[in-house]
Amino acid sequence: MILNRDFLKDVFNAQHSGLSSAVLALVLLTNNAAVAQRDVGSEVSPYRLAQLIVEPGEMVQGEIPISPSADDSGTFIPVTVLHGSKPGPVLSLIAGIHGSEYSPILSMQQLPALLDPTQMSGTLIVVHIANMPAFTGRTVYFGPTDLKNLNRSFPGDSSGTITERIAYALTSHVIKPADYLIDIHSGDANESLRPSYSAYYAEAGGDDVVQQSKRIAVAFGLETVVQFAGSYDSIDDAIYTSAQAVTLGIPAMDVESGELGIIDDKYINPITKGVLNVMRELGMVQGQPDLPENPLFIADRARIYSEYDGIWYADPLVNTGDYVTQGTKLGVITDYLGRELETITAPVSGVLLILFGTPPVNEGDAIVVIGKLAEL
């Protein structure tokens, strides 16, 4: 018997909440080469991801190959799959969508060693570095060969540029087979970002997807939770990683922890701890998530985009994480000769989430992001 995704999620959620004692039945979700399998009762089938086959209670590390094209030599996506010995959900983790966001990448290097698949329920897919060309090329935002932003390229294209082919492979092998998805970011190498926060789409994917997305975003355990606005008419419109997931009906969340290419445990450890929190919340490992008492909810975000190419000087009196009032001076843009072009001030009052932290600025860059507090 093959069960559809929505029915399976209802069964699992009811089981987790104690409302039903139903066990998960055989699930076969196929998208190209990606197949997720779980048997009725206590038996668990091998899990297949691309060419990797993982037996119950085992961990396998390998890669998802991205074939070469006429314009490039291809690449690969390094992955680890931990397949539990007991039935449970498939949780996919994606780090390195942007190659110079190092905190998520380093957290995902540490995480598999903390888990024992013989004691796990369900399956954990860890994408260590989604965007290898950007990682090895040390580029900010864009891939070094096609100059495309992977987090604007979903659902991807199997015959497109290398970034589009990476997006297609992630959609096929990592997003679609998942029951839950966590897309893990930090402030890029040019961005100061505080505080660390989790986020979810508060309007996309339908009521159940929104509630399940909120559930894991809160369970992640950070003090700040951002609610993304908006929804998408189709998967082709859902160009962001987690937007693709929720539009497909898969609960998803984002994480932002870290900044400016800095390597520091104060940014890395909250990611690792947060993933373990979510796994506890989903019943994949034993224990209860460690949650903040009163997380701060951000209802919306205001952005300022540069109207000039030039040099950015952040005001020394403001720092990310500060609460700023409307009209607060945030910085100045000059031309390359030092002549002032524009003074940037806060368009709204709220928490200063992101502020450019390096001098180069290009027309169209989002140099400021302010989070507006949710009304309780």
C-alpha atoms as a printed R data frame, in Angstrom:
    type eleno elety resid chain resno      x      y       z
1   ATOM     1    CA   MET     A     1  0.000  0.000   0.000
2   ATOM     2    CA   ILE     A     2  1.297  3.486  -0.861
3   ATOM     3    CA   LEU     A     3  0.148  6.426   1.244
4   ATOM     4    CA   ASN     A     4  0.078  9.992  -0.008
5   ATOM     5    CA   ARG     A     5  2.233 12.642   1.686
6   ATOM     6    CA   ASP     A     6 -0.629 14.555   3.330
7   ATOM     7    CA   PHE     A     7 -2.082 11.401   4.916
8   ATOM     8    CA   LEU     A     8  1.342 10.360   6.209
9   ATOM     9    CA   LYS     A     9  1.922 13.766   7.783
10  ATOM    10    CA   ASP     A    10 -1.473 13.604   9.499
11  ATOM    11    CA   VAL     A    11 -0.632 10.160  10.883
12  ATOM    12    CA   PHE     A    12  2.788 11.236  12.131
13  ATOM    13    CA   ASN     A    13  1.560 14.481  13.686
14  ATOM    14    CA   ALA     A    14 -1.278 12.679  15.427
15  ATOM    15    CA   GLN     A    15  1.086  9.984  16.656
16  ATOM    16    CA   HIS     A    16  3.593 12.538  17.943
17  ATOM    17    CA   SER     A    17  0.901 14.475  19.803
18  ATOM    18    CA   GLY     A    18 -0.439 11.331  21.448
19  ATOM    19    CA   LEU     A    19 -3.816 11.467  19.682
20  ATOM    20    CA   SER     A    20 -3.307  8.214  17.775
21  ATOM    21    CA   SER     A    21 -1.290  5.028  18.131
22  ATOM    22    CA   ALA     A    22 -1.200  4.411  14.379
23  ATOM    23    CA   VAL     A    23  2.155  3.317  13.002
24  ATOM    24    CA   LEU     A    24  3.667  4.675   9.840
25  ATOM    25    CA   ALA     A    25  3.053  2.615   6.711
26  ATOM    26    CA   LEU     A    26  5.269  2.046   3.696
27  ATOM    27    CA   VAL     A    27  6.034  5.298   1.926
28  ATOM    28    CA   LEU     A    28  7.572  5.511  -1.472
29  ATOM    29    CA   LEU     A    29  8.293  9.065  -2.660
30  ATOM    30    CA   THR     A    30 10.148  9.125  -5.942
31  ATOM    31    CA   ASN     A    31 11.602 12.128  -7.741
32  ATOM    32    CA   ASN     A    32 14.112 11.084 -10.385
33  ATOM    33    CA   ALA     A    33 16.729  9.119  -8.399
34  ATOM    34    CA   ALA     A    34 15.649 10.136  -4.888
35  ATOM    35    CA   VAL     A    35 13.535  7.583  -3.020
36  ATOM    36    CA   ALA     A    36 12.443  7.574   0.634
37  ATOM    37    CA   GLN     A    37 11.153  4.313   2.086
38  ATOM    38    CA   ARG     A    38  9.631  3.331   5.457
39  ATOM    39    CA   ASP     A    39  7.948 -0.020   6.147
40  ATOM    40    CA   VAL     A    40  4.812 -0.868   8.110
41  ATOM    41    CA   GLY     A    41  5.530 -1.794  11.724
42  ATOM    42    CA   SER     A    42  9.011 -1.943  13.167
43  ATOM    43    CA   GLU     A    43 10.757 -2.869   9.918
44  ATOM    44    CA   VAL     A    44 12.540 -0.038   8.140
45  ATOM    45    CA   SER     A    45 13.700 -0.267   4.543
46  ATOM    46    CA   PRO     A    46 16.990  1.093   3.198
47  ATOM    47    CA   TYR     A    47 16.944  4.761   2.270
48  ATOM    48    CA   ARG     A    48 18.136  5.853  -1.163
49  ATOM    49    CA   LEU     A    49 19.491  9.316  -1.972
50  ATOM    50    CA   ALA     A    50 20.835  9.666  -5.523
51  ATOM    51    CA   GLN     A    51 23.325  6.772  -5.825
52  ATOM    52    CA   LEU     A    52 23.673  6.334  -2.030
53  ATOM    53    CA   ILE     A    53 21.891  3.468  -0.265
54  ATOM    54    CA   VAL     A    54 21.696  3.608   3.529
55  ATOM    55    CA   GLU     A    55 20.649  0.655   5.647
56  ATOM    56    CA   PRO     A    56 18.552  1.189   8.801
57  ATOM    57    CA   GLY     A    57 20.700  2.231  11.755
58  ATOM    58    CA   GLU     A    58 23.593  3.335   9.542
59  ATOM    59    CA   MET     A    59 25.262  6.519   8.337
60  ATOM    60    CA   VAL     A    60 26.569  6.959   4.806
61  ATOM    61    CA   GLN     A    61 28.564  9.902   3.484
62  ATOM    62    CA   GLY     A    62 28.960 10.727  -0.164
63  ATOM    63    CA   GLU     A    63 27.933 13.203  -2.795
64  ATOM    64    CA   ILE     A    64 25.199 14.163  -5.197
65  ATOM    65    CA   PRO     A    65 26.924 14.584  -8.576
66  ATOM    66    CA   ILE     A    66 26.143 17.545 -10.826
67  ATOM    67    CA   SER     A    67 27.018 16.550 -14.364
68  ATOM    68    CA   PRO     A    68 29.160 18.814 -16.555
69  ATOM    69    CA   SER     A    69 27.731 20.884 -19.379
70  ATOM    70    CA   ALA     A    70 29.136 22.627 -22.413
71  ATOM    71    CA   ASP     A    71 29.814 25.688 -20.236
72  ATOM    72    CA   ASP     A    72 31.287 24.127 -17.082
73  ATOM    73    CA   SER     A    73 32.903 21.001 -15.654
74  ATOM    74    CA   GLY     A    74 30.098 20.199 -13.227
75  ATOM    75    CA   THR     A    75 30.390 19.884  -9.464
76  ATOM    76    CA   PHE     A    76 29.049 17.858  -6.540
77  ATOM    77    CA   ILE     A    77 27.104 18.320  -3.307
78  ATOM    78    CA   PRO     A    78 28.658 16.616  -0.238
79  ATOM    79    CA   VAL     A    79 26.009 14.918   1.901
80  ATOM    80    CA   THR     A    80 25.607 12.692   4.945
81  ATOM    81    CA   VAL     A    81 22.530 10.510   5.443
82  ATOM    82    CA   LEU     A    82 21.741  9.099   8.892
83  ATOM    83    CA   HIS     A    83 18.963  6.519   8.555
84  ATOM    84    CA   GLY     A    84 17.361  5.629  11.870
85  ATOM    85    CA   SER     A    85 16.580  2.101  12.956
86  ATOM    86    CA   LYS     A    86 12.980  3.117  13.738
87  ATOM    87    CA   PRO     A    87 10.282  4.766  11.589
88  ATOM    88    CA   GLY     A    88 10.000  8.544  11.661
89  ATOM    89    CA   PRO     A    89 10.094 11.675   9.529
90  ATOM    90    CA   VAL     A    90 12.682 12.718   6.962
91  ATOM    91    CA   LEU     A    91 14.381 15.947   8.038
92  ATOM    92    CA   SER     A    92 16.597 17.689   5.465
93  ATOM    93    CA   LEU     A    93 19.251 20.226   6.479
94  ATOM    94    CA   ILE     A    94 20.873 22.489   3.890
95  ATOM    95    CA   ALA     A    95 24.000 24.519   4.613
96  ATOM    96    CA   GLY     A    96 26.154 26.487   2.211
97  ATOM    97    CA   ILE     A    97 23.508 27.810  -0.175
98  ATOM    98    CA   HIS     A    98 25.814 30.834  -0.101
99  ATOM    99    CA   GLY     A    99 29.413 29.706  -0.161
100 ATOM   100    CA   SER     A   100 30.896 32.266   2.237
101 ATOM   101    CA   GLU     A   101 28.347 31.693   5.015
102 ATOM   102    CA   TYR     A   102 30.620 29.586   7.163
103 ATOM   103    CA   SER     A   103 28.808 29.020  10.467
104 ATOM   104    CA   PRO     A   104 26.208 26.644   8.955
105 ATOM   105    CA   ILE     A   105 28.867 24.777   7.005
106 ATOM   106    CA   LEU     A   106 31.032 24.218  10.086
107 ATOM   107    CA   SER     A   107 28.046 23.211  12.208
108 ATOM   108    CA   MET     A   108 27.096 20.565   9.666
109 ATOM   109    CA   GLN     A   109 30.666 19.236   9.804
110 ATOM   110    CA   GLN     A   110 30.184 18.579  13.538
111 ATOM   111    CA   LEU     A   111 26.593 17.376  13.686
112 ATOM   112    CA   PRO     A   112 26.792 13.777  12.334
113 ATOM   113    CA   ALA     A   113 29.329 12.772  14.996
114 ATOM   114    CA   LEU     A   114 26.807 13.741  17.702
115 ATOM   115    CA   LEU     A   115 24.151 11.319  16.457
116 ATOM   116    CA   ASP     A   116 23.754  7.548  16.615
117 ATOM   117    CA   PRO     A   117 21.485  6.279  13.821
118 ATOM   118    CA   THR     A   118 20.890  3.012  15.719
119 ATOM   119    CA   GLN     A   119 19.032  5.118  18.312
120 ATOM   120    CA   MET     A   120 17.281  7.412  15.839
121 ATOM   121    CA   SER     A   121 13.744  7.446  14.469
122 ATOM   122    CA   GLY     A   122 13.427  8.640  10.894
123 ATOM   123    CA   THR     A   123 16.083  9.922   8.520
124 ATOM   124    CA   LEU     A   124 18.359 12.948   8.598
125 ATOM   125    CA   ILE     A   125 19.778 14.335   5.336
126 ATOM   126    CA   VAL     A   126 22.700 16.717   5.876
127 ATOM   127    CA   VAL     A   127 23.818 18.873   2.951
128 ATOM   128    CA   HIS     A   128 27.231 20.064   4.084
129 ATOM   129    CA   ILE     A   129 27.872 22.582   1.297
130 ATOM   130    CA   ALA     A   130 25.109 23.149  -1.227
131 ATOM   131    CA   ASN     A   131 27.076 25.543  -3.414
132 ATOM   132    CA   MET     A   132 30.568 24.141  -3.899
133 ATOM   133    CA   PRO     A   133 31.500 26.545  -6.736
134 ATOM   134    CA   ALA     A   134 30.755 29.547  -4.503
135 ATOM   135    CA   PHE     A   135 32.495 27.952  -1.504
136 ATOM   136    CA   THR     A   136 35.723 27.117  -3.295
137 ATOM   137    CA   GLY     A   137 35.554 30.359  -5.281
138 ATOM   138    CA   ARG     A   138 35.029 32.409  -2.074
139 ATOM   139    CA   THR     A   139 32.278 34.454  -3.689
140 ATOM   140    CA   VAL     A   140 29.527 36.441  -1.935
141 ATOM   141    CA   TYR     A   141 25.893 35.809  -2.966
142 ATOM   142    CA   PHE     A   142 26.637 34.557  -6.492
143 ATOM   143    CA   GLY     A   143 28.239 31.573  -8.158
144 ATOM   144    CA   PRO     A   144 31.620 32.435  -9.710
145 ATOM   145    CA   THR     A   145 30.885 31.086 -13.193
146 ATOM   146    CA   ASP     A   146 27.267 32.000 -13.998
147 ATOM   147    CA   LEU     A   147 26.871 34.883 -11.470
148 ATOM   148    CA   LYS     A   148 23.556 33.486 -10.247
149 ATOM   149    CA   ASN     A   149 22.292 33.461  -6.672
150 ATOM   150    CA   LEU     A   150 21.407 29.889  -5.671
151 ATOM   151    CA   ASN     A   151 18.823 31.215  -3.212
152 ATOM   152    CA   ARG     A   152 16.987 32.823  -6.143
153 ATOM   153    CA   SER     A   153 17.225 29.824  -8.484
154 ATOM   154    CA   PHE     A   154 14.649 27.270  -7.340
155 ATOM   155    CA   PRO     A   155 13.167 24.935  -8.436
156 ATOM   156    CA   GLY     A   156 16.126 24.839 -10.811
157 ATOM   157    CA   ASP     A   157 16.673 23.488 -14.291
158 ATOM   158    CA   SER     A   158 18.282 20.143 -15.125
159 ATOM   159    CA   SER     A   159 19.739 21.593 -18.333
160 ATOM   160    CA   GLY     A   160 20.454 25.130 -17.074
161 ATOM   161    CA   THR     A   161 23.573 26.829 -15.744
162 ATOM   162    CA   ILE     A   162 25.541 25.196 -12.952
163 ATOM   163    CA   THR     A   163 23.649 27.120 -10.244
164 ATOM   164    CA   GLU     A   164 20.319 26.137 -11.801
165 ATOM   165    CA   ARG     A   165 21.433 22.487 -11.971
166 ATOM   166    CA   ILE     A   166 22.445 22.576  -8.302
167 ATOM   167    CA   ALA     A   167 19.006 23.982  -7.426
168 ATOM   168    CA   TYR     A   168 17.346 21.232  -9.475
169 ATOM   169    CA   ALA     A   169 19.362 18.525  -7.719
170 ATOM   170    CA   LEU     A   170 18.543 19.946  -4.278
171 ATOM   171    CA   THR     A   171 14.853 20.138  -5.154
172 ATOM   172    CA   SER     A   172 14.834 16.567  -6.449
173 ATOM   173    CA   HIS     A   173 16.992 14.776  -3.882
174 ATOM   174    CA   VAL     A   174 16.770 16.873  -0.711
175 ATOM   175    CA   ILE     A   175 13.609 19.003  -0.659
176 ATOM   176    CA   LYS     A   176 10.915 16.834  -2.252
177 ATOM   177    CA   PRO     A   177 11.647 13.648  -0.228
178 ATOM   178    CA   ALA     A   178 11.611 15.634   3.057
179 ATOM   179    CA   ASP     A   179  8.842 15.837   5.629
180 ATOM   180    CA   TYR     A   180 10.580 18.896   7.147
181 ATOM   181    CA   LEU     A   181 13.335 21.199   5.871
182 ATOM   182    CA   ILE     A   182 15.785 23.567   7.578
183 ATOM   183    CA   ASP     A   183 17.673 26.010   5.338
184 ATOM   184    CA   ILE     A   184 20.655 27.272   7.352
185 ATOM   185    CA   HIS     A   185 22.334 30.627   6.682
186 ATOM   186    CA   SER     A   186 24.473 33.300   8.297
187 ATOM   187    CA   GLY     A   187 25.222 36.883   7.438
188 ATOM   188    CA   ASP     A   188 27.341 36.693   4.297
189 ATOM   189    CA   ALA     A   189 30.996 37.743   4.242
190 ATOM   190    CA   ASN     A   190 29.952 41.391   3.801
191 ATOM   191    CA   GLU     A   191 27.071 41.427   6.312
192 ATOM   192    CA   SER     A   192 26.930 42.116  10.020
193 ATOM   193    CA   LEU     A   193 23.970 40.155  11.437
194 ATOM   194    CA   ARG     A   194 22.540 40.020  14.964
195 ATOM   195    CA   PRO     A   195 20.769 38.531  16.724
196 ATOM   196    CA   SER     A   196 20.768 34.961  15.443
197 ATOM   197    CA   TYR     A   197 17.231 34.052  14.475
198 ATOM   198    CA   SER     A   198 15.000 31.343  13.083
199 ATOM   199    CA   ALA     A   199 12.302 32.167  10.538
200 ATOM   200    CA   TYR     A   200  9.308 30.659   8.776
201 ATOM   201    CA   TYR     A   201  6.717 31.591   6.162
202 ATOM   202    CA   ALA     A   202  3.640 32.740   8.076
203 ATOM   203    CA   GLU     A   203  1.369 32.913   5.014
204 ATOM   204    CA   ALA     A   204  2.612 30.329   2.509
205 ATOM   205    CA   GLY     A   205  1.756 26.666   2.041
206 ATOM   206    CA   GLY     A   206 -1.606 26.459   3.770
207 ATOM   207    CA   ASP     A   207 -2.600 26.463   7.436
208 ATOM   208    CA   ASP     A   208 -1.088 23.094   8.370
209 ATOM   209    CA   VAL     A   209  2.246 23.855   6.678
210 ATOM   210    CA   VAL     A   210  2.364 27.264   8.399
211 ATOM   211    CA   GLN     A   211  1.661 25.757  11.810
212 ATOM   212    CA   GLN     A   212  4.204 22.959  11.371
213 ATOM   213    CA   SER     A   213  6.790 25.446  10.076
214 ATOM   214    CA   LYS     A   214  6.185 27.652  13.119
215 ATOM   215    CA   ARG     A   215  6.455 24.588  15.338
216 ATOM   216    CA   ILE     A   216  9.985 23.747  14.217
217 ATOM   217    CA   ALA     A   217 11.079 27.411  14.031
218 ATOM   218    CA   VAL     A   218 10.132 27.898  17.687
219 ATOM   219    CA   ALA     A   219 11.558 24.489  18.662
220 ATOM   220    CA   PHE     A   220 14.927 25.482  17.180
221 ATOM   221    CA   GLY     A   221 15.290 27.498  20.368
222 ATOM   222    CA   LEU     A   222 16.658 30.890  19.357
223 ATOM   223    CA   GLU     A   223 15.466 34.017  21.162
224 ATOM   224    CA   THR     A   224 14.227 35.690  17.950
225 ATOM   225    CA   VAL     A   225 11.760 34.293  15.394
226 ATOM   226    CA   VAL     A   226 11.058 36.099  12.109
227 ATOM   227    CA   GLN     A   227  7.754 35.615  10.314
228 ATOM   228    CA   PHE     A   228  8.185 35.851   6.542
229 ATOM   229    CA   ALA     A   229  5.282 37.497   4.726
230 ATOM   230    CA   GLY     A   230  3.805 36.476   1.376
231 ATOM   231    CA   SER     A   231  2.969 33.290  -0.480
232 ATOM   232    CA   TYR     A   232  3.540 31.863  -3.963
233 ATOM   233    CA   ASP     A   233  1.193 30.896  -6.775
234 ATOM   234    CA   SER     A   234  3.436 28.145  -8.102
235 ATOM   235    CA   ILE     A   235  6.755 26.416  -7.471
236 ATOM   236    CA   ASP     A   236  8.260 28.435 -10.329
237 ATOM   237    CA   ASP     A   237  7.539 31.597  -8.337
238 ATOM   238    CA   ALA     A   238  9.044 30.123  -5.152
239 ATOM   239    CA   ILE     A   239 12.659 30.906  -5.970
240 ATOM   240    CA   TYR     A   240 13.984 30.707  -2.393
241 ATOM   241    CA   THR     A   241 15.004 27.394  -0.822
242 ATOM   242    CA   SER     A   242 12.430 27.221   1.985
243 ATOM   243    CA   ALA     A   243  9.795 28.939  -0.180
244 ATOM   244    CA   GLN     A   244 10.145 26.055  -2.620
245 ATOM   245    CA   ALA     A   245  9.547 23.605   0.214
246 ATOM   246    CA   VAL     A   246  6.437 25.228   1.670
247 ATOM   247    CA   THR     A   247  4.944 25.733  -1.788
248 ATOM   248    CA   LEU     A   248  5.374 21.983  -2.286
249 ATOM   249    CA   GLY     A   249  3.531 21.429   1.015
250 ATOM   250    CA   ILE     A   250  6.632 20.670   3.105
251 ATOM   251    CA   PRO     A   251  7.022 22.538   6.431
252 ATOM   252    CA   ALA     A   252 10.262 24.506   6.399
253 ATOM   253    CA   MET     A   253 12.229 27.127   8.286
254 ATOM   254    CA   ASP     A   254 15.316 29.288   7.870
255 ATOM   255    CA   VAL     A   255 18.148 30.017  10.289
256 ATOM   256    CA   GLU     A   256 20.543 32.977  10.353
257 ATOM   257    CA   SER     A   257 23.512 32.695  12.729
258 ATOM   258    CA   GLY     A   258 26.894 34.279  12.078
259 ATOM   259    CA   GLU     A   259 28.362 37.201  10.170
260 ATOM   260    CA   LEU     A   260 31.213 38.608   8.088
261 ATOM   261    CA   GLY     A   261 32.884 35.247   7.487
262 ATOM   262    CA   ILE     A   262 33.835 35.065  11.181
263 ATOM   263    CA   ILE     A   263 34.569 31.601  12.582
264 ATOM   264    CA   ASP     A   264 33.285 31.553  16.161
265 ATOM   265    CA   ASP     A   265 31.555 28.941  18.299
266 ATOM   266    CA   LYS     A   266 29.062 31.561  19.487
267 ATOM   267    CA   TYR     A   267 27.572 31.403  15.980
268 ATOM   268    CA   ILE     A   268 28.221 27.720  15.208
269 ATOM   269    CA   ASN     A   269 26.984 26.104  18.431
270 ATOM   270    CA   PRO     A   270 23.445 27.588  18.354
271 ATOM   271    CA   ILE     A   271 22.938 25.975  14.934
272 ATOM   272    CA   THR     A   272 24.031 22.545  16.152
273 ATOM   273    CA   LYS     A   273 21.958 22.853  19.318
274 ATOM   274    CA   GLY     A   274 18.964 24.085  17.321
275 ATOM   275    CA   VAL     A   275 18.970 21.127  14.942
276 ATOM   276    CA   LEU     A   276 19.091 18.718  17.894
277 ATOM   277    CA   ASN     A   277 16.187 20.656  19.434
278 ATOM   278    CA   VAL     A   278 14.114 20.169  16.284
279 ATOM   279    CA   MET     A   279 14.983 16.467  16.148
280 ATOM   280    CA   ARG     A   280 13.763 16.125  19.741
281 ATOM   281    CA   GLU     A   281 10.583 18.015  18.896
282 ATOM   282    CA   LEU     A   282  9.930 15.631  15.987
283 ATOM   283    CA   GLY     A   283 10.639 12.530  18.069
284 ATOM   284    CA   MET     A   284 13.720 11.596  16.028
285 ATOM   285    CA   VAL     A   285 15.963 11.509  19.124
286 ATOM   286    CA   GLN     A   286 15.104 11.305  22.794
287 ATOM   287    CA   GLY     A   287 14.620 14.321  25.034
288 ATOM   288    CA   GLN     A   288 12.777 17.620  25.033
289 ATOM   289    CA   PRO     A   289 13.874 20.757  23.150
290 ATOM   290    CA   ASP     A   290 15.491 23.486  25.219
291 ATOM   291    CA   LEU     A   291 13.284 26.500  24.475
292 ATOM   292    CA   PRO     A   292 13.485 30.198  25.384
293 ATOM   293    CA   GLU     A   293 10.758 31.399  27.717
294 ATOM   294    CA   ASN     A   294  9.638 34.415  25.681
295 ATOM   295    CA   PRO     A   295 10.987 34.454  22.113
296 ATOM   296    CA   LEU     A   296 10.789 37.772  20.274
297 ATOM   297    CA   PHE     A   297  8.644 37.588  17.132
298 ATOM   298    CA   ILE     A   298  9.483 39.821  14.154
299 ATOM   299    CA   ALA     A   299  6.366 40.378  12.037
300 ATOM   300    CA   ASP     A   300  7.893 42.063   8.997
301 ATOM   301    CA   ARG     A   301 11.168 43.408   7.660
302 ATOM   302    CA   ALA     A   302 12.027 46.741   6.074
303 ATOM   303    CA   ARG     A   303 14.983 46.934   3.691
304 ATOM   304    CA   ILE     A   304 17.073 49.785   2.327
305 ATOM   305    CA   TYR     A   305 18.681 49.281  -1.082
306 ATOM   306    CA   SER     A   306 21.632 51.328  -2.246
307 ATOM   307    CA   GLU     A   307 20.953 53.712  -5.103
308 ATOM   308    CA   TYR     A   308 24.658 54.106  -5.845
309 ATOM   309    CA   ASP     A   309 27.926 52.331  -6.535
310 ATOM   310    CA   GLY     A   310 30.455 53.552  -4.020
311 ATOM   311    CA   ILE     A   311 31.837 53.168  -0.513
312 ATOM   312    CA   TRP     A   312 29.721 52.428   2.565
313 ATOM   313    CA   TYR     A   313 30.511 53.792   6.016
314 ATOM   314    CA   ALA     A   314 28.344 52.298   8.773
315 ATOM   315    CA   ASP     A   315 27.675 54.693  11.626
316 ATOM   316    CA   PRO     A   316 29.911 53.701  14.586
317 ATOM   317    CA   LEU     A   317 27.111 54.414  17.075
318 ATOM   318    CA   VAL     A   318 24.823 51.646  15.807
319 ATOM   319    CA   ASN     A   319 25.239 47.878  15.870
320 ATOM   320    CA   THR     A   320 23.165 45.012  14.581
321 ATOM   321    CA   GLY     A   321 20.886 43.741  17.315
322 ATOM   322    CA   ASP     A   322 20.148 47.306  18.471
323 ATOM   323    CA   TYR     A   323 16.597 48.631  18.575
324 ATOM   324    CA   VAL     A   324 16.603 51.734  16.370
325 ATOM   325    CA   THR     A   325 13.902 54.336  15.997
326 ATOM   326    CA   GLN     A   326 12.688 55.758  12.705
327 ATOM   327    CA   GLY     A   327 15.116 58.388  11.436
328 ATOM   328    CA   THR     A   328 18.203 57.004  13.220
329 ATOM   329    CA   LYS     A   329 21.356 57.589  11.171
330 ATOM   330    CA   LEU     A   330 22.759 54.239  10.041
331 ATOM   331    CA   GLY     A   331 25.555 55.212   7.686
332 ATOM   332    CA   VAL     A   332 26.774 57.159   4.677
333 ATOM   333    CA   ILE     A   333 27.504 56.246   1.049
334 ATOM   334    CA   THR     A   334 30.255 58.171  -0.735
335 ATOM   335    CA   ASP     A   335 31.648 57.981  -4.246
336 ATOM   336    CA   TYR     A   336 35.124 56.571  -4.830
337 ATOM   337    CA   LEU     A   337 36.648 59.983  -4.184
338 ATOM   338    CA   GLY     A   338 35.070 60.341  -0.763
339 ATOM   339    CA   ARG     A   339 32.257 62.733  -1.749
340 ATOM   340    CA   GLU     A   340 29.026 62.022   0.102
341 ATOM   341    CA   LEU     A   341 26.214 60.669  -2.055
342 ATOM   342    CA   GLU     A   342 23.578 59.719   0.524
343 ATOM   343    CA   THR     A   343 22.977 59.504   4.269
344 ATOM   344    CA   ILE     A   344 21.052 56.348   5.202
345 ATOM   345    CA   THR     A   345 18.510 56.568   8.034
346 ATOM   346    CA   ALA     A   346 16.106 54.001   9.491
347 ATOM   347    CA   PRO     A   347 12.789 54.056   7.578
348 ATOM   348    CA   VAL     A   348 10.957 52.394  10.498
349 ATOM   349    CA   SER     A   349 11.525 51.592  14.150
350 ATOM   350    CA   GLY     A   350 12.615 48.058  14.987
351 ATOM   351    CA   VAL     A   351 15.504 45.641  15.525
352 ATOM   352    CA   LEU     A   352 18.497 46.225  13.258
353 ATOM   353    CA   LEU     A   353 18.936 42.704  11.881
354 ATOM   354    CA   ILE     A   354 21.438 43.203   9.055
355 ATOM   355    CA   LEU     A   355 23.864 46.010   8.235
356 ATOM   356    CA   PHE     A   356 26.533 46.054   5.565
357 ATOM   357    CA   GLY     A   357 29.848 45.533   7.329
358 ATOM   358    CA   THR     A   358 32.375 46.123   4.520
359 ATOM   359    CA   PRO     A   359 33.053 49.217   2.369
360 ATOM   360    CA   PRO     A   360 32.165 48.172  -1.216
361 ATOM   361    CA   VAL     A   361 28.556 48.857  -2.135
362 ATOM   362    CA   ASN     A   362 26.782 48.443  -5.458
363 ATOM   363    CA   GLU     A   363 23.550 49.911  -6.715
364 ATOM   364    CA   GLY     A   364 20.736 47.581  -5.681
365 ATOM   365    CA   ASP     A   365 22.518 46.056  -2.680
366 ATOM   366    CA   ALA     A   366 20.313 45.568   0.397
367 ATOM   367    CA   ILE     A   367 22.481 47.428   2.887
368 ATOM   368    CA   VAL     A   368 20.062 47.507   5.826
369 ATOM   369    CA   VAL     A   369 17.357 45.140   7.135
370 ATOM   370    CA   ILE     A   370 15.182 46.201  10.087
371 ATOM   371    CA   GLY     A   371 12.784 43.811  11.808
372 ATOM   372    CA   LYS     A   372  9.449 45.232  12.905
373 ATOM   373    CA   LEU     A   373  8.112 43.677  16.102
374 ATOM   374    CA   ALA     A   374  4.948 41.587  15.994
375 ATOM   375    CA   GLU     A   375  1.914 42.898  17.861
376 ATOM   376    CA   LEU     A   376  0.971 40.480  20.638
